[in-house]
Every structure is written in structure tokens, then in C-alpha cells.
Amino acid sequence: MKDMVVFSGRSNRPLAERVLNYLGLPLGRAQLENFPDGEISLKLFEDVRGRDAFVIQSTCTPVNENLVELLIYIDCLKRASAKRITAVMPYFGYARQDRKDEGRVPITAKLVANLLTVAGTDRVLTLDLHAAQIQGFFDIPVDNLSAEPVITAYVESLNVGPITLVSPDIGNAKRARVYAEHLGGELAIIDKRRVSGTEAASYNIIGDIKDKSVLMVDDMIATAGTVSQAARLVRERGVKRVIAAATHGVLCGPAVERLAEVRIDHLAITDSIPLKEEARRRLPNLTVLTISELLGEAMRRIHCNESVSSLFMR
């Protein structure tokens, strides 16, 4: 893979290094700095002309700076005559703003898609988009990977016996059903009503969970309002064990405090976003799963023009 070169932004360098370790490649040499006024400066020290270039950058907090850094990387590679540029975005920021649910609001996910395309991106590789239809915002290929194989392997390693999948809301039922099929478990759904952007009130559970081990899976944990309230609700219904997992540990606002206060036996997120030190310190039940092999294999297949979707065929 001598004509493949991989660069990393500053949002999640440890993940990039794990991906490169899987691929057996060195990190592409580049210099990223900030001018005194905050503007970003980039200089490549690799010859990328005619090469297959990948940039690993999660657009997590600080979202705007990391997004602009990615766009600058793409523009630089385009002007340096890279053959193909793939934006590897383990976490795709602004994915929750994917539609106009009221008047006079933007569709920011579409704006980000436009920016990436105009900058010169030829392909996007991402993980568990908040809304799968965002793939349709692009006129270039988008590979939306799933962390399900990684999370499923973790749950199986716990050896907790039969699992009941609990969807924290009706909208997440499809995701929960996939896990239920692969883990051979039953499915239950929480009937939830959202109060505001930061609070959600849970009401009823559709399905039998008493004296069972339950698994709650979502694409992300942001303020942890949904997962903490769901955990309290299933505890009230007499479950034996609570396992919670999410692909993206955004963990913003009161998330760590909420998770520390609720009884969750096992909590897992992936390394798509760097773990905050507060979370590491206050959440002893938290396990961080790596998606480096999943991303690395997808990147290898893209480079070799092999099927990416076959990664998920069982």
C-alpha cells in the first residue's frame, strides 16, 4: 500500500495511531499550528501527488475548529494533487441537525456535507451517523460503518446470560432490533416523551424485563438524559443487571454527573471521541472500546477497491 498515505487532525490523534498500527503504515508527516489569532496553519511534508490520501478527524468538541481543520486538510491535499481524498470522520458533528422540524432553522448536516464536497473530498468514511439519511446529502460515496460488531463482542464477553434489548425510545427500535438478533435476545421499548433539548421524560415499557439483564444501546450519549432516565425506569421494573452502550461518548454538560448517579453495571463507549478525564475519574464502570481495527479494515478495503459493506454481512 505504498501509494496510500494517512494523515491525522488534532481531534483524536490516539485513535489515528491505533488505526495506523493496524494498517502497518506510518503517520503522514504534517505540521499543524494555530496563528496568534486562532487561524489554522497546515504544511504537508509528504509528497501526495497521485496518492490515495486519508484524513482521520472526528468533528467533536471543539466542533467548529475541528471541522475547519478537516476542511483545510482536504483543500491542502487537493492543491497538492492527491489522487483521491477520503475524509475519515469517526464522529460526524452537526448530524443531529438533519431536517427542518420548525420554521426558520438551518439543516446544518447538509451544510457540512456541502462544505466537505466543495473543499475537494472524494469520499467520506464515518461511523453510526445519528440519521442514516445524511448519506443522501452527499453526491459522493459515503460509507457509514456500524460499531455493532465491536459492542456485540464486548457484551458477549461479559457472560451475563440471556439479554433483553431495551430501546430508549421508539425511534431507536430498529438499532436495538439488530442487536437483539445478533445477541439472540428479546426486545423491549421505552415509550418516551421529550421535554426539551436537554431533558427527556420516560413513561412506560413495552415488553417484559423483570429479573432480566438488559442492554440499552444508542448512537451517542450527549447529556445522558435519555440513558440515565431509562436506567432508572428499568431498575424500578425490577431488572437484574443494566448494561448501557453507545458508539459516541460526547458526554457534554451534566452527562458525567448523571451517569455517576445512576445504577448502571456496565457502561461502554467507543474511542470515536477522546474520553474526558472527568469521565475516566468518576465512572469506574466505564469501558472504552476501540474501533481502530474496524476503521482500518474499511480504509484498507477502500484503498484496494474491495467491498466495505461485506464487513457487516453475517
Beta strands, then each sheet from edge to edge (+ up, - down):
strand 1: 4-8
strand 2: 30-34
strand 3: 40-44
strand 4: 52-56
strand 5: 84-89
strand 6: 123-127
strand 7: 142-145
strand 8: 163-167
strand 9: 186-194
strand 10: 200-206
strand 11: 213-221
strand 12: 241-249
strand 13: 266-270
strand 14: 286-289
sheet 1: 1+ 4+ 5+ 6+ 7+
sheet 2: 2+ 3-
sheet 3: 10+ 9- 8- 11- 12- 13- 14-
end
